[in-house]
């Protein structure tokens, strides 16, 4: 990963590779990105962390186990 992609890069909406991987439910990529140092608390332009996009119980549990803040709120108050 280190030689291929910048895991801290953000889209114009502020989403990281971790946001997209979580949203797609790709457990293996999520774990790889976290192992490589992806920020589990990275916020989008709307203050959404990757935890907001979990569609997989495994990804949800992985993010919580790694210390994701379950009380974080988006700029819209969710």
GUDOFI-587715 format. One record per residue: residue in one letter; x, y, z of N, C-alpha, C, O, CB in turn; residue number from 1. Coordinates in Angstrom, 1 decimal, decimal comma. Each point is the difference from the previous one (the first is absolute). Glycine has a CB too. Example, Ala and Ser with C-alpha at 12.3 -4.5 7.8 and 13.67 -1.06 7.14 Angstrom:
2
{a; {13,2; -5,7; 7,8}; {-0,9; 1,2; 0,0}; {0,9; 1,2; 0,0}; {1,0; 0,0; 0,7}; {-2,9; -1,2; 0,5}; 1}
{s; {1,5; 2,3; -1,9}; {0,9; 1,1; 0,0}; {-0,8; 1,1; 0,8}; {0,5; 1,1; 0,1}; {0,7; -1,7; -2,3}; 2}
! end
This chain:
78
{x; {0,8; -1,2; 0,0}; {-0,8; 1,2; 0,0}; {0,9; 1,2; 0,0}; {-0,3; 1,0; -0,7}; {-1,5; -2,2; 1,9}; 1}
{x; {2,8; 1,2; -0,4}; {0,9; 1,2; 0,1}; {0,6; 0,5; -1,3}; {0,2; 1,2; -0,2}; {0,3; -1,9; 2,5}; 2}
{x; {-0,2; -0,3; -3,2}; {0,6; 0,4; -1,3}; {-1,1; 0,2; -1,1}; {0,4; 0,5; -1,1}; {1,6; -1,8; 1,8}; 3}
{x; {-3,3; 1,1; -0,4}; {-1,0; 0,1; -1,0}; {-0,9; 1,2; 0,2}; {-0,4; 0,7; -0,9}; {0,5; -3,1; 0,7}; 4}
{x; {-0,5; 2,7; 1,5}; {-1,0; 1,0; 0,2}; {0,3; 0,8; 1,3}; {0,6; -0,5; 0,9}; {-2,3; -0,9; -2,0}; 5}
{x; {1,3; 2,6; 1,1}; {0,0; 0,9; 1,2}; {-1,2; -0,2; 0,8}; {-1,1; 0,5; -0,4}; {2,5; 1,2; -0,8}; 6}
{x; {-1,3; -2,5; 2,3}; {-1,2; -0,3; 0,7}; {-0,6; 1,1; 0,8}; {-1,1; -0,1; 0,5}; {2,0; -2,1; -0,3}; 7}
{x; {-0,2; 3,4; -0,2}; {-0,6; 1,2; 0,6}; {-0,6; 0,9; -1,0}; {-0,6; 1,0; 0,4}; {2,3; -1,2; 1,4}; 8}
{x; {-1,6; -0,1; -3,1}; {-0,6; 0,9; -1,0}; {-1,5; 0,0; 0,2}; {-0,7; -0,9; 0,4}; {2,5; 0,4; -2,0}; 9}
{x; {-2,4; 1,7; 1,2}; {-1,5; 0,2; 0,2}; {-0,6; 0,4; -1,4}; {0,7; 0,7; -0,8}; {-0,4; -0,1; 3,3}; 10}
{x; {-1,5; -1,0; -2,7}; {-0,7; 0,5; -1,1}; {-0,5; 1,4; 0,2}; {0,3; 0,6; 1,0}; {-1,1; -3,0; -1,5}; 11}
{x; {0,2; 3,0; -0,5}; {-0,5; 1,4; 0,1}; {-1,1; 0,1; 1,1}; {-0,2; 1,1; 0,5}; {0,7; -0,8; -2,9}; 12}
{x; {-1,1; -1,4; 2,7}; {-1,0; 0,0; 1,1}; {0,7; -0,3; 1,4}; {-0,7; 0,0; 1,0}; {-1,1; -0,7; -2,6}; 13}
{x; {3,1; 0,4; 1,6}; {0,7; -0,2; 1,2}; {0,1; -1,5; 0,4}; {0,4; -0,3; 1,1}; {-1,1; 2,5; -0,4}; 14}
{x; {0,3; -3,1; -1,6}; {0,0; -1,4; 0,4}; {1,3; -0,7; -0,3}; {0,7; 0,4; -1,0}; {-3,1; -0,5; 0,5}; 15}
{x; {2,8; -0,8; 1,3}; {1,3; -0,7; -0,1}; {-0,3; -1,4; -0,6}; {-1,1; -0,4; -0,2}; {2,2; 1,7; 2,1}; 16}
{x; {0,0; -2,0; -2,2}; {-0,1; -1,4; -0,5}; {-0,7; -0,8; 1,1}; {-0,8; -0,9; -0,4}; {2,9; 1,1; -1,0}; 17}
{x; {-1,9; 0,1; 2,6}; {-0,7; -0,7; 1,1}; {-1,5; 0,2; 0,0}; {-0,7; -0,9; 0,1}; {2,8; 1,1; 1,3}; 18}
{x; {-2,5; 1,0; -1,6}; {-1,4; 0,3; -0,1}; {-0,6; -0,8; -1,1}; {-1,1; -0,7; 0,2}; {1,4; 3,0; 0,5}; 19}
{x; {0,3; -2,3; -1,9}; {-0,6; -0,8; -1,1}; {0,1; -1,5; 0,2}; {-1,0; -0,7; -0,3}; {1,7; 2,5; -1,2}; 20}
{x; {0,3; -2,3; 2,1}; {0,1; -1,4; 0,3}; {-1,0; -0,5; 1,0}; {-0,6; -1,0; -0,1}; {3,0; 1,1; -0,5}; 21}
{x; {-2,6; 0,7; 1,6}; {-1,0; -0,3; 1,0}; {-1,4; 0,0; -0,6}; {-0,8; -0,9; 0,2}; {2,2; 2,0; 1,6}; 22}
{x; {-1,7; 0,0; -2,6}; {-1,3; 0,1; -0,7}; {-0,3; -1,2; -0,9}; {-1,1; -0,5; -0,1}; {1,3; 3,0; 0,2}; 23}
{x; {0,8; -3,0; -0,7}; {-0,1; -1,2; -0,9}; {0,0; -1,3; 0,7}; {-0,2; -1,1; -0,6}; {1,2; 2,4; -1,2}; 24}
{x; {-0,7; -1,3; 3,2}; {0,0; -1,2; 0,8}; {1,1; -0,9; -0,3}; {-0,1; -1,2; 0,2}; {-2,3; 1,4; -0,1}; 25}
{x; {3,5; 0,3; -0,6}; {1,2; -0,8; -0,3}; {0,9; -0,2; 1,2}; {0,9; 0,8; 0,2}; {-1,0; 0,1; -2,6}; 26}
{x; {-0,2; -1,9; 3,2}; {0,6; -0,3; 1,3}; {1,5; -0,1; -0,2}; {0,8; 0,6; 0,8}; {-2,8; -1,7; 0,0}; 27}
{x; {2,5; 0,4; -1,8}; {1,5; -0,2; -0,1}; {0,7; 1,3; -0,3}; {1,1; 0,2; 0,6}; {-1,6; -2,6; -1,4}; 28}
{x; {-0,1; 3,2; 0,0}; {0,7; 1,3; -0,4}; {-0,1; 0,9; 1,2}; {1,0; 0,7; 0,3}; {-1,6; -1,0; -2,7}; 29}
{x; {-0,5; 0,3; 3,1}; {-0,1; 0,9; 1,2}; {1,1; -0,4; 1,0}; {0,7; 0,9; 0,5}; {-3,2; -0,7; -0,8}; 30}
{x; {2,7; -1,5; 0,6}; {1,0; -0,4; 0,9}; {1,4; 0,3; -0,5}; {0,8; 0,5; 0,8}; {-2,3; -2,3; -0,1}; 31}
{x; {1,7; 1,7; -2,0}; {1,3; 0,3; -0,5}; {0,3; 1,5; 0,1}; {1,1; 0,4; 0,4}; {-1,3; -2,3; -2,0}; 32}
{x; {-0,8; 2,7; 1,3}; {0,2; 1,5; 0,1}; {0,3; 0,4; 1,4}; {0,9; 0,8; 0,3}; {-2,4; -0,5; -2,2}; 33}
{x; {0,8; -0,9; 2,9}; {0,2; 0,3; 1,4}; {1,4; -0,4; 0,4}; {0,7; 0,7; 0,7}; {-3,2; -1,0; -0,2}; 34}
{x; {2,9; -0,9; -0,9}; {1,3; -0,5; 0,3}; {1,1; 0,9; -0,5}; {1,1; 0,2; 0,6}; {-2,0; -2,5; -0,6}; 35}
{x; {0,7; 2,9; -1,2}; {0,9; 0,9; -0,7}; {0,0; 1,4; 0,6}; {0,7; 0,9; -0,5}; {-0,9; -2,3; -1,5}; 36}
{x; {-0,7; 1,6; 3,0}; {0,0; 1,3; 0,6}; {-1,2; 1,0; -0,4}; {0,1; 1,2; 0,3}; {2,3; -1,5; -0,2}; 37}
{x; {-3,4; -0,2; -0,8}; {-1,1; 0,9; -0,3}; {-0,7; 0,5; 1,2}; {-0,1; -0,7; 1,1}; {-0,3; -0,6; -3,2}; 38}
{x; {0,0; 2,5; 2,1}; {-0,6; 0,7; 1,1}; {-1,5; -0,4; 0,1}; {-0,8; 0,3; -0,8}; {2,4; 1,7; 0,5}; 39}
{x; {-1,9; -2,7; 1,4}; {-1,4; -0,5; 0,2}; {-0,9; 1,1; 0,4}; {-1,2; -0,2; 0,0}; {2,1; -2,0; 0,6}; 40}
{x; {-0,4; 3,3; -0,2}; {-0,8; 1,2; 0,3}; {0,0; 1,1; -1,0}; {-0,4; 1,1; 0,2}; {0,9; -1,6; 2,2}; 41}
{x; {0,0; 0,2; -3,6}; {0,1; 1,0; -1,1}; {-1,4; 0,5; -0,3}; {-1,0; -0,8; -0,1}; {3,0; -0,3; -0,9}; 42}
{x; {-2,2; 2,4; 0,9}; {-1,3; 0,6; -0,2}; {-0,1; 0,5; -1,4}; {0,9; 0,6; -0,6}; {-1,0; 0,0; 3,0}; 43}
{x; {-1,1; -0,8; -3,0}; {-0,3; 0,5; -1,3}; {-0,3; 1,5; 0,1}; {0,1; 0,6; 1,1}; {-1,0; -2,8; -1,9}; 44}
{x; {0,6; 2,9; -0,3}; {-0,4; 1,4; 0,1}; {-1,3; 0,2; 0,8}; {-0,2; 1,1; 0,5}; {1,3; -0,8; -2,7}; 45}
{x; {-1,8; -1,4; 2,4}; {-1,2; 0,1; 0,8}; {0,2; -0,6; 1,4}; {-1,0; -0,4; 0,7}; {-0,4; 0,3; -2,8}; 46}
{x; {2,6; -0,1; 2,5}; {0,4; -0,5; 1,3}; {-0,4; -1,5; 0,2}; {-0,1; -0,4; 1,1}; {-0,1; 2,7; -0,2}; 47}
{x; {0,1; -3,0; -2,0}; {-0,3; -1,5; 0,1}; {1,2; -0,8; 0,1}; {0,9; 0,1; -0,8}; {-3,0; 0,3; -0,5}; 48}
{x; {2,2; -1,2; 2,3}; {1,1; -0,9; 0,1}; {-0,3; -1,3; -0,7}; {-1,2; -0,3; -0,3}; {1,9; 1,3; 2,5}; 49}
{x; {0,3; -1,9; -2,4}; {-0,3; -1,3; -0,7}; {-1,1; -0,8; 0,7}; {-0,7; -0,7; -0,7}; {3,1; 0,7; -0,1}; 50}
{x; {-2,5; 0,1; 2,1}; {-1,0; -0,7; 0,8}; {-1,4; 0,3; -0,5}; {-0,9; -0,9; 0,1}; {2,4; 0,9; 1,8}; 51}
{x; {-1,8; 1,2; -2,4}; {-1,3; 0,4; -0,5}; {-0,4; -0,9; -1,2}; {-1,2; -0,1; -0,2}; {1,6; 2,4; 0,9}; 52}
{x; {0,5; -2,9; -1,4}; {-0,3; -0,7; -1,2}; {0,0; -1,6; 0,1}; {0,0; -0,7; -1,0}; {0,9; 2,7; -0,2}; 53}
{x; {-0,8; -2,5; 2,4}; {0,1; -1,4; 0,2}; {-1,2; -0,7; -0,5}; {-1,1; 0,3; 0,4}; {2,6; 0,0; 1,5}; 54}
{x; {-1,3; -1,3; -2,8}; {-1,1; -0,9; -0,5}; {0,2; -1,4; 0,4}; {-0,8; -0,9; -0,2}; {0,4; 2,5; -1,7}; 55}
{x; {1,6; -1,9; 2,5}; {0,3; -1,3; 0,4}; {0,3; -0,1; 1,5}; {0,7; 0,9; 0,6}; {0,3; -1,3; -2,9}; 56}
{x; {-1,6; -0,5; 2,9}; {0,2; -0,2; 1,5}; {1,5; -0,2; 0,3}; {0,5; 0,5; 1,0}; {-2,8; -1,5; -0,8}; 57}
{x; {3,0; 0,3; -1,1}; {1,4; -0,3; 0,3}; {0,8; 1,3; -0,1}; {0,9; 0,3; 0,9}; {-1,1; -2,5; -1,9}; 58}
{x; {-0,1; 3,1; 0,0}; {0,7; 1,3; -0,1}; {-0,4; 0,9; 1,2}; {0,9; 0,6; 0,6}; {-0,9; -0,8; -3,1}; 59}
{x; {-1,2; 0,2; 2,9}; {-0,5; 0,8; 1,2}; {0,8; -0,5; 1,2}; {0,6; 0,9; 0,7}; {-2,9; -0,6; -1,7}; 60}
{x; {2,4; -1,6; 1,3}; {0,7; -0,5; 1,1}; {1,5; 0,3; 0,0}; {0,6; 0,3; 1,0}; {-2,3; -2,1; -0,8}; 61}
{x; {2,3; 1,7; -1,4}; {1,4; 0,3; -0,2}; {0,3; 1,5; 0,3}; {0,9; 0,3; 0,7}; {-0,8; -2,1; -2,5}; 62}
{x; {-0,9; 2,7; 1,3}; {0,2; 1,4; 0,3}; {-0,2; 0,3; 1,5}; {0,8; 0,8; 0,5}; {-1,6; -0,2; -2,8}; 63}
{x; {-0,2; -1,2; 2,9}; {-0,2; 0,2; 1,5}; {1,2; -0,5; 0,7}; {0,5; 0,6; 0,9}; {-3,0; -0,8; -1,2}; 64}
{x; {3,0; -1,0; -0,1}; {1,1; -0,7; 0,7}; {1,3; 0,9; -0,1}; {0,9; 0,0; 0,9}; {-1,9; -2,2; -1,4}; 65}
{x; {1,1; 2,9; -0,6}; {1,2; 0,9; -0,3}; {-0,2; 1,4; 0,6}; {0,9; 0,8; -0,1}; {-0,4; -2,1; -2,0}; 66}
{x; {-1,6; 1,5; 2,8}; {-0,2; 1,3; 0,7}; {-0,8; 1,0; -0,6}; {0,0; 1,2; 0,4}; {2,1; -1,7; 0,5}; 67}
{x; {-2,9; 0,2; -1,9}; {-0,9; 0,9; -0,7}; {-1,0; 0,6; 1,0}; {-0,5; -0,7; 0,8}; {0,8; -0,5; -3,0}; 68}
{x; {-0,5; 2,5; 2,1}; {-0,9; 0,7; 0,9}; {-1,4; -0,2; -0,4}; {-0,5; 0,5; -1,0}; {2,3; 1,2; 1,5}; 69}
{x; {-2,6; -2,5; 0,3}; {-1,4; -0,2; -0,3}; {-0,9; 1,1; 0,3}; {-1,1; 0,0; -0,3}; {1,6; -2,4; 0,8}; 70}
{x; {0,0; 3,5; 0,2}; {-0,7; 1,2; 0,3}; {0,2; 1,1; -1,0}; {-0,6; 1,1; 0,2}; {0,6; -1,8; 2,2}; 71}
{x; {0,8; 0,5; -3,4}; {0,3; 1,1; -0,9}; {-1,2; 0,4; -0,8}; {-0,9; -0,9; -0,3}; {3,2; 0,1; 0,1}; 72}
{x; {-2,5; 2,1; 0,0}; {-1,2; 0,5; -0,8}; {0,5; 0,7; -1,2}; {1,0; 0,7; -0,1}; {-2,3; -0,5; 2,2}; 73}
{x; {0,5; -0,3; -3,2}; {0,2; 0,7; -1,2}; {-0,3; 1,5; 0,2}; {-0,6; 0,3; 1,0}; {0,2; -2,4; -2,4}; 74}
{x; {0,7; 2,9; 0,4}; {-0,4; 1,4; 0,1}; {-1,5; 0,2; 0,0}; {-0,5; 1,1; 0,3}; {2,7; -0,5; -1,4}; 75}
{x; {-2,9; -1,6; 0,7}; {-1,5; 0,0; 0,0}; {-0,6; -0,5; 1,3}; {-1,2; -0,1; 0,1}; {1,3; -0,2; -2,6}; 76}
{x; {0,8; -0,1; 3,4}; {-0,5; -0,4; 1,3}; {-0,3; -1,5; 0,1}; {-0,6; -0,4; 1,0}; {-0,2; 2,6; -0,7}; 77}
{x; {1,2; -3,0; -1,3}; {-0,3; -1,5; 0,1}; {1,1; -0,7; 0,6}; {-0,1; -1,2; 0,2}; {-1,3; 1,4; -2,2}; 78}
! end
